[in-house]
Amino acid sequence: MNIYRIYIYIIPFSLLLFSKNILNNTELIKEEFSVYMDKSQSQLNTNEKNKNPLLACTLSAIIPGTGHFYTGNYKRGAIYFGVELFSWSYRSHYQDKGDDYVDRYKEFANEHWSFEKWIQDVPIFANPNHPVYNTMTNSDGDFVYPWQNSHHIEFTLDGTTYITNEQDFINVYEDECGLEIDDNLACNTVDFEGAEVLKDHHFYEGISKYDMFFAGWDDTQCLDDNNQPIISENCSYSFESNSTTIPMTANKLYYQYELRNNANKKYDYAENALTLIFINHAISFFDSFIANVIKNNDLNFNYYTNPIYNYGSEFKLKGINISILW
């Protein structure tokens, strides 16, 4: 007896259903999802036996449903082909939504975060009395300056490329702002006027993810009655995120948790459509294989399916185990 066992893993399948609750109902899945079917020779379709089984399987693997159309099984073919069309449409929809949020968060960042303000205000946050000072210190309680961090910003000035955690930049910055660094004051960084920042994916991720870029947001300081900047918890404040305390402002909060988070969610939905597409191709192929290879060779066969559970994950259903015996 030949036995083929196929495992199809789902990542995560619940997004297709738009609800986690369906997957969390594991008892319902256990009762309804396990299927055992016994197919006999009496069920063979005469039309299928006159078709090339290899071609039918190949067509089903390339475009789900087309192999079934080829052998005359139009209803099943329509189901597989419909799922394929839906999946690609679903992916395109959320891919476009993700792209839209990317455009929005880039526009917002370009308006509310600036390189000039970042290098100008960095010394201010080294003041132990600043509301967010503790969010920018290491395990020894010492303030970590941006150039002491592995993350960096790359920029071009007067034809020379600088990276903010390399010695060339550190030398220029300390020459320009040495006294202000000692006194925790804003620095008048005229030497950096006209700098052109490389704004790639890492830049837009970094200004929301890493504390070292916090000083560049335009609402880190409030203004007094004389329109002078003052330190206030109303502008810069500590924010709890995943058991970690990070510095936050209103603009950074909106950028990170509204715009960027939504972009990532939309791309996750689009990515899960690819999982569904893979599953649809696999099932369409094996359905054609069963119908056109095993059955057409007058072989009695059995196949059954059962779910694969991942009890350590939020998504209970990890995949599908398909076994074919003949």
Backbone bond lengths (Angstrom), bond angles and torsions (degrees), N, CA, C in turn:
res aa  C-N    CA-C-N  psi(-1)  N-CA   C-N-CA  omega(-1)  CA-C   N-CA-C  phi
1 M - - - 1.472 - - 1.525 108.91 -
2 N 1.311 116.81 133.29 1.464 121.87 175.59 1.520 110.14 -91.22
3 I 1.308 115.66 136.21 1.465 120.51 179.13 1.525 108.78 -126.82
4 Y 1.308 116.53 124.34 1.463 121.75 174.09 1.522 108.16 -116.43
5 R 1.309 115.46 131.75 1.464 119.74 -179.03 1.537 108.10 -122.69
6 I 1.291 116.43 126.55 1.463 121.94 -176.59 1.516 109.20 -119.58
7 Y 1.331 116.83 133.32 1.464 121.60 176.97 1.531 108.53 -114.36
8 I 1.295 116.32 125.68 1.464 121.81 176.86 1.516 107.93 -115.69
9 Y 1.342 117.30 119.46 1.454 121.40 -177.67 1.524 110.20 -101.35
10 I 1.321 114.94 140.91 1.462 122.41 -174.25 1.511 109.03 -112.05
11 I 1.369 118.08 134.99 1.473 122.36 -174.15 1.524 111.03 -136.43
12 P 1.282 122.41 105.71 1.447 123.04 -43.84 1.505 107.43 -87.08
13 F 1.296 119.52 138.44 1.464 123.34 -170.01 1.513 112.57 -67.73
14 S 1.333 118.52 -23.91 1.460 121.08 -174.69 1.519 112.74 -65.68
15 L 1.348 118.16 -24.88 1.458 118.86 -179.57 1.522 111.01 -65.61
16 L 1.322 116.35 -30.70 1.458 119.59 176.25 1.507 110.84 -61.78
17 L 1.333 116.25 -35.17 1.456 120.98 -176.25 1.515 112.41 -89.74
18 F 1.360 116.87 -3.32 1.456 123.83 179.10 1.520 113.01 64.05
19 S 1.334 117.64 17.96 1.458 118.17 -179.52 1.503 109.79 -158.00
20 K 1.344 116.69 136.13 1.450 121.34 175.55 1.525 110.84 -80.33
21 N 1.305 117.24 -22.85 1.462 120.41 -173.67 1.513 112.17 -61.68
22 I 1.330 116.21 -33.66 1.457 119.30 -178.22 1.515 109.88 -64.68
23 L 1.347 116.37 -41.96 1.448 119.62 -179.06 1.514 111.81 -72.99
24 N 1.318 117.92 -29.47 1.448 120.80 -178.06 1.528 112.35 -70.97
25 N 1.322 116.94 -18.53 1.460 120.71 179.59 1.519 108.18 -82.58
26 T 1.327 116.40 74.76 1.455 120.46 -172.39 1.515 113.12 -68.75
27 E 1.331 117.47 -30.55 1.465 119.02 -179.97 1.512 110.96 -64.36
28 L 1.352 116.44 -40.35 1.458 120.01 178.07 1.517 110.49 -62.97
29 I 1.337 116.71 -41.12 1.458 120.23 179.86 1.518 110.45 -63.20
30 K 1.346 115.84 -44.41 1.457 119.42 -178.11 1.524 111.50 -61.38
31 E 1.331 117.09 -38.90 1.453 120.77 -176.61 1.521 112.22 -76.35
32 E 1.348 115.89 -38.96 1.459 118.98 -170.35 1.523 113.91 -98.34
33 F 1.342 117.32 -23.54 1.454 118.44 -170.14 1.527 112.90 -85.62
34 S 1.360 117.73 -32.44 1.467 120.64 -179.57 1.525 109.52 -69.14
35 V 1.282 116.27 123.51 1.459 121.45 -175.29 1.529 109.15 -130.61
36 Y 1.318 116.07 133.11 1.458 119.68 175.55 1.524 107.91 -124.61
37 M 1.325 115.67 126.99 1.461 119.49 -176.29 1.523 109.55 -129.71
38 D 1.312 116.17 139.57 1.460 122.06 179.23 1.523 107.80 -119.67
39 K 1.344 114.38 110.53 1.458 119.46 -177.90 1.528 108.90 -102.13
40 S 1.283 118.00 136.82 1.463 121.21 -179.60 1.520 109.99 -119.43
41 Q 1.310 114.54 172.45 1.449 120.49 -176.83 1.518 111.96 -64.05
42 S 1.296 118.03 -26.27 1.454 121.05 -177.14 1.518 112.57 -65.56
43 Q 1.333 116.38 -15.79 1.457 119.61 -177.21 1.522 112.86 -94.81
44 L 1.317 117.30 3.12 1.454 119.66 -177.25 1.519 110.88 -65.12
45 N 1.295 114.68 144.20 1.454 121.65 178.63 1.532 108.77 -97.22
46 T 1.311 116.41 121.64 1.469 120.93 -176.25 1.520 111.62 -58.65
47 N 1.341 116.53 -38.70 1.457 120.45 -178.34 1.518 111.47 -63.30
48 E 1.362 116.55 -36.44 1.454 120.30 -178.93 1.524 111.05 -66.48
49 K 1.334 117.65 -33.98 1.457 121.11 -176.69 1.520 111.73 -69.34
50 N 1.326 117.73 -18.05 1.453 121.38 -179.98 1.515 112.61 -91.09
51 K 1.315 117.53 0.28 1.454 121.69 -178.48 1.526 110.52 -104.41
52 N 1.325 115.00 158.63 1.459 121.05 178.28 1.526 109.55 -73.92
53 P 1.330 119.59 111.87 1.465 121.02 -175.39 1.524 112.75 -66.05
54 L 1.340 117.06 -35.13 1.454 119.89 179.36 1.524 111.04 -64.79
55 L 1.324 116.09 -41.41 1.462 120.30 178.76 1.527 110.50 -65.70
56 A 1.325 117.05 -40.19 1.465 120.50 179.74 1.527 110.77 -61.98
57 C 1.336 116.61 -44.03 1.473 120.07 179.37 1.524 110.96 -65.70
58 T 1.329 116.51 -40.92 1.469 120.38 -179.67 1.517 111.37 -63.78
59 L 1.328 116.33 -44.60 1.460 120.34 178.76 1.524 111.05 -61.32
60 S 1.325 116.61 -41.83 1.468 120.57 -179.14 1.520 111.83 -66.30
61 A 1.340 116.14 -33.97 1.462 119.64 179.46 1.526 111.27 -72.03
62 I 1.333 116.82 -35.94 1.466 120.57 -177.33 1.527 111.01 -78.98
63 I 1.321 116.28 -52.24 1.469 121.52 177.47 1.522 107.44 -130.01
64 P 1.314 117.79 104.01 1.467 120.46 -177.01 1.521 111.98 -52.09
65 G 1.318 115.38 134.22 1.462 121.33 178.00 1.508 114.17 98.97
66 T 1.346 117.78 -27.05 1.462 119.48 -175.47 1.529 111.58 -70.29
67 G 1.327 116.89 -32.16 1.461 119.22 175.97 1.510 111.73 -66.16
68 H 1.327 116.53 -34.43 1.462 120.71 177.50 1.525 110.78 -71.33
69 F 1.335 116.98 -38.01 1.467 119.80 174.89 1.533 109.56 -60.82
70 Y 1.310 115.67 -41.29 1.475 121.16 -178.44 1.524 111.77 -60.47
71 T 1.332 116.31 -38.19 1.468 119.54 -178.67 1.526 112.60 -91.75
72 G 1.327 117.37 2.10 1.457 120.60 176.38 1.516 115.13 90.82
73 N 1.329 117.36 5.66 1.464 120.33 178.54 1.531 108.32 -91.13
74 Y 1.334 114.97 76.50 1.468 120.55 -169.12 1.527 113.32 -71.03
75 K 1.316 117.56 -34.73 1.469 119.18 -178.10 1.519 111.42 -65.31
76 R 1.327 116.74 -47.99 1.463 119.60 179.88 1.522 110.62 -68.66
77 G 1.305 115.46 -37.10 1.463 119.08 177.11 1.515 111.76 -60.58
78 A 1.337 115.79 -40.50 1.467 120.17 179.93 1.527 111.30 -64.56
79 I 1.335 116.18 -35.78 1.466 120.00 179.37 1.529 110.20 -65.67
80 Y 1.329 116.85 -51.14 1.467 120.05 -179.06 1.528 111.53 -63.11
81 F 1.318 115.96 -42.44 1.464 119.74 -178.80 1.526 110.42 -67.85
82 G 1.332 116.72 -37.30 1.462 120.51 177.81 1.519 112.13 -64.55
83 V 1.344 116.06 -41.96 1.468 119.92 177.12 1.525 110.08 -61.81
84 E 1.326 117.08 -38.97 1.465 121.07 179.17 1.531 111.18 -63.02
85 L 1.308 116.37 -47.49 1.461 120.10 179.31 1.530 111.07 -62.58
86 F 1.335 115.84 -43.72 1.463 119.98 179.43 1.525 111.08 -61.20
87 S 1.339 116.52 -42.97 1.454 120.71 -176.07 1.529 111.66 -64.26
88 W 1.321 116.14 -44.37 1.468 118.78 179.68 1.529 111.04 -68.21
89 S 1.332 116.65 -37.01 1.464 120.01 176.78 1.527 111.00 -65.23
90 Y 1.335 115.96 -42.30 1.466 122.67 177.71 1.524 109.99 -60.18
91 R 1.331 116.69 -46.30 1.463 120.84 -179.66 1.530 111.36 -63.72
92 S 1.321 116.53 -45.18 1.461 120.16 -179.66 1.526 111.38 -61.61
93 H 1.337 115.75 -39.83 1.470 120.92 -179.31 1.522 111.05 -60.33
94 Y 1.325 116.40 -49.29 1.469 119.66 -176.48 1.524 112.09 -78.70
95 Q 1.319 117.54 -26.15 1.460 119.83 173.48 1.529 109.83 -64.20
96 D 1.330 116.62 -42.29 1.468 120.99 178.21 1.527 111.14 -65.53
97 K 1.328 116.65 -39.77 1.463 119.95 177.75 1.534 110.91 -64.16
98 G 1.342 116.07 -40.99 1.456 119.58 176.88 1.518 111.52 -62.20
99 D 1.324 116.94 -43.61 1.470 121.01 178.07 1.528 111.40 -60.79
100 D 1.323 116.02 -37.95 1.461 120.05 178.96 1.524 111.23 -63.87
101 Y 1.334 116.87 -43.39 1.467 119.72 178.21 1.527 111.64 -66.44
102 V 1.336 117.33 -33.77 1.467 120.24 176.61 1.530 109.71 -62.62
103 D 1.321 116.72 -45.42 1.470 119.81 177.80 1.526 110.88 -59.87
104 R 1.322 115.69 -39.47 1.461 119.89 -178.21 1.521 111.73 -69.10
105 Y 1.344 117.32 -43.18 1.458 116.67 -177.66 1.535 111.58 -73.81
106 K 1.311 118.01 -29.07 1.463 119.24 174.93 1.524 110.75 -66.40
107 E 1.314 116.50 -43.73 1.470 120.66 178.56 1.530 110.65 -62.09
108 F 1.341 116.21 -42.27 1.463 120.67 -179.63 1.526 110.81 -65.45
109 A 1.329 117.30 -42.92 1.463 120.93 179.83 1.518 111.58 -64.73
110 N 1.311 116.54 -42.00 1.462 119.69 179.85 1.532 111.86 -63.30
111 E 1.312 116.03 -27.15 1.461 120.41 -179.53 1.527 112.25 -86.07
112 H 1.325 117.74 -32.67 1.472 120.14 -169.96 1.526 115.24 -115.10
113 W 1.319 117.98 -2.67 1.470 119.98 175.28 1.520 108.16 -127.63
114 S 1.329 116.83 133.35 1.464 119.26 -179.35 1.522 110.93 -135.24
115 F 1.317 115.17 144.28 1.459 122.18 178.17 1.519 110.83 -64.61
116 E 1.336 117.20 -40.32 1.459 121.72 -178.84 1.520 111.08 -60.45
117 K 1.338 117.02 -44.65 1.462 119.77 -179.73 1.531 110.60 -68.91
118 W 1.307 115.70 -35.52 1.460 119.22 -179.27 1.524 111.64 -59.47
119 I 1.340 117.69 -54.22 1.459 119.77 -177.31 1.532 111.49 -72.99
120 Q 1.321 116.41 -22.36 1.460 119.83 177.73 1.528 111.81 -73.23
121 D 1.334 117.42 -41.38 1.468 121.62 -170.63 1.524 114.82 -97.91
122 V 1.322 118.46 -5.29 1.469 120.04 -178.29 1.529 112.46 -50.70
123 P 1.364 120.30 -45.93 1.474 119.26 -177.60 1.527 113.92 -61.26
124 I 1.334 117.56 -25.96 1.469 120.42 -178.48 1.516 111.25 -60.34
125 F 1.333 116.40 -38.70 1.457 120.58 -173.95 1.526 112.60 -79.12
126 A 1.343 116.39 -6.97 1.463 120.38 174.64 1.529 111.71 -82.44
127 N 1.314 117.06 -1.32 1.465 122.36 176.29 1.533 108.71 -75.07
128 P 1.334 118.97 118.83 1.471 121.08 -178.34 1.518 114.23 -58.21
129 N 1.337 117.10 -18.12 1.467 120.35 179.67 1.521 112.95 -87.44
130 H 1.311 116.99 -4.38 1.463 119.13 -179.08 1.530 109.41 -70.91
131 P 1.344 118.15 141.88 1.478 121.62 -176.91 1.527 114.77 -56.96
132 V 1.337 117.61 -28.14 1.470 119.42 -177.09 1.527 112.20 -111.10
133 Y 1.316 117.00 14.78 1.472 120.39 -178.88 1.528 111.52 -54.94
134 N 1.325 117.21 -45.38 1.469 121.14 -175.15 1.521 113.42 -65.90
135 T 1.324 117.58 -18.82 1.468 119.76 179.02 1.525 111.92 -79.93
136 M 1.329 117.37 -8.73 1.470 121.63 -176.09 1.518 112.25 -118.87
137 T 1.316 116.79 23.71 1.464 120.89 179.80 1.529 110.30 -109.83
138 N 1.334 115.32 160.58 1.463 119.98 177.38 1.523 110.62 -89.87
139 S 1.317 116.53 -171.39 1.465 120.32 -176.42 1.524 112.74 -65.79
140 D 1.345 116.42 -19.99 1.468 120.38 178.13 1.526 112.08 -90.21
141 G 1.341 116.77 -0.55 1.460 120.32 -179.98 1.506 114.45 85.16
142 D 1.332 117.88 9.70 1.465 121.59 179.55 1.523 110.72 -92.25
143 F 1.330 116.28 140.92 1.462 121.47 178.86 1.522 109.80 -65.38
144 V 1.338 115.98 136.17 1.462 122.01 179.89 1.526 109.05 -104.13
145 Y 1.315 116.47 112.29 1.462 120.96 177.64 1.533 109.75 -76.17
146 P 1.323 117.38 154.77 1.469 120.27 -176.96 1.524 114.00 -54.52
147 W 1.330 118.04 -37.20 1.458 119.98 -177.42 1.531 112.74 -74.53
148 Q 1.344 116.40 -6.15 1.465 121.03 175.68 1.537 111.47 -95.05
149 N 1.314 116.18 6.65 1.453 122.48 -176.26 1.523 110.05 -107.94
150 S 1.323 116.39 150.73 1.464 119.81 179.74 1.525 112.32 -71.69
151 H 1.324 117.51 -24.43 1.465 121.14 177.29 1.526 109.64 -82.58
152 H 1.311 115.61 155.23 1.465 117.68 -172.43 1.526 110.94 -156.16
153 I 1.325 114.03 171.42 1.462 122.16 171.03 1.524 107.22 -119.90
154 E 1.308 115.58 137.33 1.461 121.16 177.16 1.526 108.82 -105.47
155 F 1.327 116.26 133.31 1.462 119.80 179.71 1.525 110.20 -145.75
156 T 1.316 114.93 159.92 1.463 121.77 179.29 1.517 109.09 -115.25
157 L 1.321 115.93 133.72 1.466 121.76 179.72 1.523 108.60 -141.21
158 D 1.343 115.06 121.79 1.469 121.10 179.33 1.529 111.72 53.54
159 G 1.331 115.22 40.09 1.452 120.00 176.24 1.515 115.23 81.95
160 T 1.330 117.42 -1.82 1.467 121.34 179.73 1.513 109.68 -109.59
161 T 1.323 116.53 136.26 1.462 121.84 178.70 1.522 109.75 -93.66
162 Y 1.336 115.48 130.22 1.461 122.02 179.23 1.528 109.48 -119.64
163 I 1.317 114.93 148.67 1.465 122.12 172.27 1.513 107.03 -123.74
164 T 1.334 116.99 129.70 1.463 120.85 -164.84 1.524 115.54 -70.63
165 N 1.327 118.47 -7.45 1.472 117.98 174.40 1.524 111.41 -112.10
166 E 1.340 116.29 19.69 1.457 121.03 176.22 1.522 110.14 -109.02
167 Q 1.331 115.79 160.25 1.460 121.14 -168.60 1.526 113.38 -65.01
168 D 1.327 118.24 -32.83 1.467 120.10 -179.80 1.523 111.21 -58.84
169 F 1.333 116.01 -44.99 1.468 119.48 178.23 1.526 110.71 -67.79
170 I 1.325 117.37 -43.43 1.460 121.10 -177.57 1.527 110.70 -59.30
171 N 1.318 116.58 -41.58 1.468 120.23 179.99 1.520 111.60 -62.06
172 V 1.339 115.76 -46.40 1.466 119.67 -179.24 1.524 110.79 -65.69
173 Y 1.334 116.37 -42.44 1.465 119.80 -177.52 1.529 111.79 -67.26
174 E 1.306 117.66 -42.96 1.462 120.06 -179.69 1.522 111.91 -68.84
175 D 1.340 117.07 -33.06 1.465 119.31 174.24 1.524 111.09 -64.91
176 E 1.338 116.01 -36.97 1.458 121.67 -177.60 1.524 111.82 -78.42
177 C 1.325 117.45 -38.00 1.463 121.00 -167.37 1.529 114.08 -125.67
178 G 1.314 117.05 20.87 1.457 119.44 -176.16 1.517 114.01 -56.54
179 L 1.334 117.93 -46.62 1.466 120.87 -179.05 1.521 111.47 -66.26
180 E 1.321 116.82 -41.51 1.460 120.62 -179.90 1.530 111.46 -64.84
181 I 1.339 116.65 -35.44 1.462 120.15 176.86 1.521 109.96 -62.14
182 D 1.341 116.55 -42.25 1.466 120.68 -179.52 1.524 112.07 -65.67
183 D 1.346 116.60 -33.97 1.468 120.73 -175.25 1.527 113.58 -101.94
184 N 1.346 117.44 5.07 1.476 122.18 -179.95 1.523 111.88 57.14
185 L 1.325 116.25 47.46 1.458 122.53 -179.16 1.529 110.40 -118.52
186 A 1.323 116.02 158.23 1.454 120.43 175.59 1.519 109.59 -66.60
187 C 1.326 115.73 145.04 1.464 121.12 -175.77 1.528 110.27 -108.80
188 N 1.314 116.70 137.92 1.455 121.99 176.46 1.524 108.17 -85.76
189 T 1.306 116.04 90.76 1.468 121.77 -169.61 1.527 111.90 -88.59
190 V 1.319 116.88 66.15 1.470 120.24 -177.78 1.522 111.44 -67.66
191 D 1.328 116.80 -26.39 1.465 119.15 -178.83 1.521 112.88 -66.80
192 F 1.332 117.32 -15.26 1.460 120.66 -178.11 1.526 113.04 -104.85
193 E 1.315 117.27 8.12 1.468 119.88 178.30 1.523 109.75 -65.41
194 G 1.312 115.95 135.62 1.458 121.14 -179.17 1.512 114.21 87.86
195 A 1.319 117.71 7.49 1.469 120.46 178.54 1.528 110.03 -66.92
196 E 1.328 116.36 136.39 1.465 122.46 178.36 1.526 108.58 -108.41
197 V 1.327 115.82 112.05 1.454 121.82 -174.76 1.525 110.49 -85.51
198 L 1.332 115.84 138.99 1.461 121.21 173.36 1.525 107.76 -77.14
199 K 1.321 116.08 108.22 1.464 120.96 -176.57 1.533 109.59 -102.80
200 D 1.312 114.83 79.84 1.458 120.95 178.34 1.522 109.76 -102.02
201 H 1.343 115.85 -169.62 1.465 120.27 -179.63 1.519 111.37 -57.68
202 H 1.322 117.80 -40.77 1.463 121.43 -177.55 1.530 111.50 -66.11
203 F 1.311 116.36 -34.10 1.469 119.67 177.98 1.524 110.54 -63.71
204 Y 1.337 117.17 -51.65 1.466 120.18 -176.49 1.530 111.83 -67.88
205 E 1.308 117.46 -28.13 1.457 120.37 174.29 1.522 110.51 -73.96
206 G 1.325 116.19 -43.07 1.456 121.12 -174.05 1.514 114.63 -64.44
207 I 1.327 117.97 -39.24 1.466 119.53 -175.37 1.527 112.24 -70.15
208 S 1.319 117.22 -13.50 1.467 119.62 174.36 1.520 111.75 -103.35
209 K 1.322 117.31 -29.61 1.461 121.05 -170.70 1.517 113.48 -90.96
210 Y 1.328 117.79 -32.77 1.460 120.60 -170.97 1.527 111.23 -111.09
211 D 1.351 115.12 131.85 1.462 121.35 -176.11 1.520 112.85 -62.53
212 M 1.308 117.35 -27.25 1.463 121.08 -176.19 1.528 112.65 -62.49
213 F 1.342 117.78 -19.56 1.463 120.87 -179.53 1.529 112.77 -96.57
214 F 1.321 116.98 4.37 1.459 121.32 -172.48 1.528 113.21 -59.01
215 A 1.327 117.59 -38.28 1.475 121.46 -174.07 1.521 112.88 -61.18
216 G 1.329 118.65 -17.45 1.460 120.53 -176.47 1.508 115.05 -78.93
217 W 1.350 118.22 -12.55 1.465 119.52 179.98 1.532 110.23 -72.68
218 D 1.324 115.96 142.79 1.465 119.83 -170.89 1.518 114.56 -80.51
219 D 1.355 117.94 -1.71 1.462 119.47 -179.41 1.532 111.66 -120.84
220 T 1.342 116.74 29.24 1.466 119.63 178.67 1.528 112.49 -75.84
221 Q 1.332 116.93 -18.31 1.461 120.69 -179.04 1.530 110.44 -127.69
222 C 1.334 114.54 141.71 1.463 120.12 173.30 1.529 109.60 -88.20
223 L 1.333 116.64 167.66 1.460 122.15 178.38 1.517 109.87 -114.18
224 D 1.350 116.33 140.98 1.457 119.85 177.45 1.518 110.17 -84.46
225 D 1.320 116.40 -171.44 1.469 120.87 -177.28 1.520 112.53 -64.01
226 N 1.322 116.60 -22.63 1.465 121.21 178.96 1.524 112.27 -95.95
227 N 1.332 115.12 14.33 1.465 121.93 178.68 1.525 112.19 64.72
228 Q 1.344 115.89 30.81 1.456 121.24 177.77 1.537 109.29 -105.68
229 P 1.338 117.23 142.97 1.474 119.45 -178.54 1.525 111.98 -67.26
230 I 1.312 115.63 139.36 1.456 122.12 177.08 1.522 108.96 -133.94
231 I 1.329 115.98 154.84 1.462 121.44 176.36 1.520 108.72 -82.48
232 S 1.325 116.48 126.39 1.458 120.15 -178.09 1.521 109.94 -152.96
233 E 1.333 116.06 142.61 1.454 120.77 175.74 1.525 112.19 -70.79
234 N 1.326 117.06 -10.63 1.464 120.25 177.56 1.530 111.43 -73.23
235 C 1.329 116.26 -17.53 1.466 119.83 -179.52 1.520 111.54 -110.73
236 S 1.327 117.58 -54.81 1.462 121.98 176.39 1.524 108.62 -106.62
237 Y 1.321 116.66 128.90 1.449 119.66 -177.70 1.531 110.31 -148.04
238 S 1.314 116.15 162.04 1.463 121.56 178.49 1.523 109.57 -84.91
239 F 1.333 115.32 141.08 1.459 121.61 -174.49 1.530 108.73 -133.23
240 E 1.330 116.45 130.95 1.460 121.15 179.87 1.532 109.96 -86.63
241 S 1.328 114.66 125.39 1.467 119.85 179.20 1.523 108.43 -143.07
242 N 1.349 116.40 115.23 1.470 122.11 178.66 1.531 111.50 53.21
243 S 1.333 115.06 48.53 1.476 122.78 177.88 1.526 112.82 65.64
244 T 1.313 117.17 16.94 1.460 122.06 178.29 1.522 109.13 -124.17
245 T 1.326 116.22 140.55 1.456 120.71 177.84 1.520 109.33 -95.19
246 I 1.330 116.20 124.93 1.463 121.46 -178.13 1.526 109.83 -127.15
247 P 1.341 118.04 155.10 1.467 120.34 176.11 1.527 110.31 -76.26
248 M 1.322 116.01 144.52 1.457 118.93 -174.47 1.522 111.00 -146.28
249 T 1.334 115.01 149.50 1.463 123.44 168.88 1.524 107.21 -132.52
250 A 1.314 116.40 171.75 1.464 119.87 -179.93 1.528 111.38 -62.10
251 N 1.344 116.50 -42.63 1.462 119.38 -178.44 1.523 112.40 -69.17
252 K 1.329 116.12 -40.56 1.455 119.06 178.31 1.526 110.56 -65.34
253 L 1.319 117.14 -39.17 1.464 121.46 179.05 1.524 110.83 -60.41
254 Y 1.326 116.35 -46.33 1.464 120.87 179.55 1.531 110.76 -64.46
255 Y 1.323 116.22 -42.31 1.464 121.15 -179.00 1.527 111.37 -63.92
256 Q 1.329 115.98 -46.03 1.462 120.59 -173.70 1.520 113.33 -78.25
257 Y 1.328 116.95 -45.13 1.470 119.70 -170.00 1.532 113.55 -99.84
258 E 1.296 117.17 -12.56 1.459 119.43 176.41 1.532 110.22 -105.75
259 L 1.325 117.02 -59.88 1.453 119.96 -173.08 1.532 112.88 -75.46
260 R 1.327 117.10 -55.76 1.471 118.92 -177.11 1.531 112.09 -68.74
261 N 1.324 117.56 -40.39 1.468 119.37 178.87 1.520 111.35 -61.14
262 N 1.319 116.63 -42.28 1.466 119.72 179.64 1.524 111.20 -66.54
263 A 1.323 117.41 -37.68 1.463 119.84 176.48 1.529 110.43 -60.66
264 N 1.325 116.61 -45.47 1.462 120.39 -179.70 1.526 112.12 -64.77
265 K 1.332 116.67 -38.14 1.463 119.99 178.71 1.525 111.22 -63.78
266 K 1.324 116.63 -44.19 1.468 119.69 -179.37 1.525 110.55 -63.23
267 Y 1.329 116.53 -40.39 1.462 119.22 178.02 1.527 111.23 -67.39
268 D 1.330 117.43 -33.40 1.472 120.15 175.70 1.521 110.85 -63.26
269 Y 1.337 116.97 -42.46 1.462 120.62 177.74 1.528 110.44 -61.38
270 A 1.336 116.49 -42.81 1.463 120.49 179.10 1.525 110.53 -64.16
271 E 1.329 117.26 -37.64 1.459 121.49 179.57 1.526 110.89 -65.87
272 N 1.317 116.52 -37.59 1.459 119.27 -179.99 1.525 112.23 -69.56
273 A 1.315 116.75 -24.58 1.462 119.23 174.43 1.526 109.99 -64.39
274 L 1.330 117.26 -34.35 1.462 120.29 177.00 1.527 110.96 -64.25
275 T 1.337 116.25 -35.40 1.463 119.63 176.06 1.516 110.57 -63.25
276 L 1.326 115.95 -44.22 1.459 119.71 178.34 1.523 111.02 -62.88
277 I 1.322 117.08 -39.30 1.463 120.82 178.35 1.521 110.60 -61.40
278 F 1.334 116.93 -43.99 1.461 120.85 178.24 1.530 110.97 -61.10
279 I 1.326 116.27 -45.86 1.463 120.25 -179.84 1.526 110.91 -61.56
280 N 1.320 116.36 -42.38 1.462 120.62 -179.53 1.527 111.26 -63.34
281 H 1.340 117.12 -41.24 1.464 120.80 177.13 1.529 110.69 -62.56
282 A 1.351 115.65 -44.12 1.462 119.79 -177.10 1.525 111.29 -64.65
283 I 1.327 116.62 -47.07 1.465 120.05 -177.85 1.526 111.03 -67.59
284 S 1.325 116.96 -39.58 1.466 120.17 178.08 1.526 110.79 -61.20
285 F 1.333 115.90 -41.85 1.469 119.79 179.40 1.524 110.92 -64.16
286 F 1.334 117.74 -49.03 1.458 120.12 -176.82 1.527 111.77 -68.66
287 D 1.320 117.23 -30.17 1.458 120.16 175.36 1.523 109.69 -65.13
288 S 1.326 116.76 -42.94 1.469 120.11 176.75 1.524 111.16 -66.29
289 F 1.326 116.27 -37.47 1.461 120.51 178.74 1.520 110.99 -61.51
290 I 1.330 115.96 -44.30 1.461 120.37 179.37 1.528 110.75 -65.10
291 A 1.330 115.61 -45.95 1.459 119.91 -174.02 1.520 113.04 -72.12
292 N 1.349 117.18 -33.93 1.457 119.93 -169.41 1.518 115.06 -110.11
293 V 1.324 117.45 -17.55 1.471 119.45 178.98 1.528 110.61 -105.83
294 I 1.318 115.80 -55.98 1.461 118.89 -177.04 1.516 111.39 -69.67
295 K 1.322 116.86 -51.76 1.468 120.11 -176.63 1.522 111.75 -67.15
296 N 1.315 117.34 -37.66 1.465 119.46 -177.80 1.518 113.38 -72.91
297 N 1.333 116.78 -12.50 1.461 120.18 175.49 1.526 111.57 -98.13
298 D 1.334 115.05 18.71 1.470 122.38 176.84 1.525 112.31 55.95
299 L 1.328 116.04 39.74 1.456 120.73 179.43 1.515 109.53 -102.71
300 N 1.342 115.30 131.60 1.458 118.98 170.77 1.527 108.37 -74.65
301 F 1.285 117.02 136.52 1.456 118.34 -177.17 1.524 109.10 -147.45
302 N 1.302 113.43 160.12 1.465 122.93 173.66 1.525 108.70 -131.29
303 Y 1.282 116.02 149.12 1.468 118.87 169.56 1.516 108.87 -146.81
304 Y 1.297 116.03 151.03 1.454 120.86 178.47 1.524 109.71 -144.90
305 T 1.308 114.62 159.53 1.464 120.82 179.36 1.518 109.02 -130.11
306 N 1.302 115.43 150.15 1.459 120.26 172.01 1.525 108.68 -152.93
307 P 1.316 116.72 152.08 1.467 119.86 -176.00 1.521 111.97 -75.51
308 I 1.334 115.54 155.10 1.464 122.95 172.88 1.524 106.29 -108.80
309 Y 1.321 116.94 120.65 1.462 120.53 -174.78 1.521 111.11 -98.71
310 N 1.315 114.97 146.52 1.462 122.16 174.39 1.520 107.00 -122.02
311 Y 1.323 116.39 91.06 1.456 120.98 -172.75 1.531 112.71 -73.80
312 G 1.324 117.30 -14.40 1.454 119.10 179.05 1.511 113.10 -90.99
313 S 1.338 117.00 5.42 1.456 120.95 -176.69 1.512 110.43 -116.68
314 E 1.321 114.28 159.63 1.466 120.52 176.06 1.521 110.38 -65.02
315 F 1.330 116.72 -29.71 1.451 121.90 179.97 1.525 108.05 -99.52
316 K 1.328 116.83 110.02 1.454 122.06 -170.94 1.528 112.66 -65.91
317 L 1.326 116.91 -36.88 1.455 120.23 -175.73 1.522 109.74 -89.40
318 K 1.347 115.93 116.30 1.459 120.69 -177.95 1.518 112.29 -93.91
319 G 1.332 116.71 -32.28 1.455 118.69 -178.30 1.513 111.97 -179.17
320 I 1.322 115.94 -166.20 1.457 122.29 -176.88 1.525 108.74 -130.22
321 N 1.315 116.88 134.72 1.449 122.95 175.10 1.534 108.12 -104.90
322 I 1.320 116.50 118.24 1.464 121.82 178.94 1.523 108.23 -113.90
323 S 1.337 117.67 123.43 1.458 122.01 178.82 1.515 109.78 -117.93
324 I 1.320 116.52 134.42 1.474 122.57 -179.20 1.540 106.74 -122.92
325 L 1.314 116.65 128.32 1.461 122.51 179.73 1.525 109.75 -127.31
326 W 1.351 115.42 132.23 1.456 118.34 173.80 1.515 111.11 -152.87
